Amino acid sequence: GTLAEIEDFQQQRRDERKYLYNSGLTNLQGEIDKSLQRIKDQGRERLAVIQGQYGMVQGLAQGVFN
């Protein structure tokens, strides 16, 4: 091939590598976001359970001391 064809081919390879690299990072960021959301959701669920248990204990304590 001509020099222009070789340069064009090399540029296409660079563009393909850049695309694959960037899409890999995007995919990784998506997985991190999903994991963080799962952790936040679990934390909220656990907090609700703890608050419910605390409310129950508080109610029992009021019944005992009143």
C-alpha positions in Angstrom: 0.0 0.0 0.0 0.9 3.6 -0.3 2.2 5.7 2.6 -1.3 7.4 3.0 -3.0 3.9 3.1 -0.6 2.7 5.8 -1.1 5.9 7.9 -4.8 5.6 7.5 -4.7 1.9 8.6 -2.6 2.9 11.6 -5.0 5.6 12.5 -7.9 3.2 12.3 -6.1 0.8 14.7 -5.4 3.7 17.1 -9.1 4.7 17.0 -10.2 1.2 17.6 -7.9 0.8 20.6 -9.1 4.1 22.0 -12.7 3.1 21.5 -12.1 -0.3 23.3 -10.2 1.4 26.1 -12.9 4.0 26.7 -15.8 1.5 26.5 -14.0 -0.7 29.0 -13.7 2.3 31.4 -17.4 3.2 30.8 -18.4 -0.4 31.6 -16.2 -0.5 34.7 -17.7 2.8 35.9 -21.2 1.3 35.4 -20.3 -1.7 37.5 -18.9 0.6 40.2 -22.0 2.7 40.2 -24.2 -0.4 40.5 -22.1 -1.7 43.4 -22.3 1.6 45.2 -26.0 1.8 44.7 -26.4 -1.8 46.1 -24.3 -0.8 49.2 -26.4 2.4 49.7 -29.7 0.4 49.4 -28.5 -2.3 51.9 -27.4 0.5 54.3 -30.8 2.1 54.1 -32.5 -1.3 54.6 -30.3 -2.0 57.6 -30.9 1.5 59.1 -34.7 1.0 58.8 -34.4 -2.4 60.6 -32.3 -0.8 63.4 -34.7 2.1 63.7 -37.7 -0.2 63.9 -36.0 -2.3 66.6 -35.1 0.8 68.5 -38.7 2.0 68.3 -39.9 -1.3 69.6 -37.4 -1.3 72.5 -38.4 2.3 73.3 -42.0 1.3 73.3 -41.4 -1.6 75.6 -39.3 0.6 77.9 -42.0 3.2 78.2 -44.5 0.4 79.0 -42.3 -0.9 81.8 -41.5 2.4 83.3 -44.9 4.1 83.1 
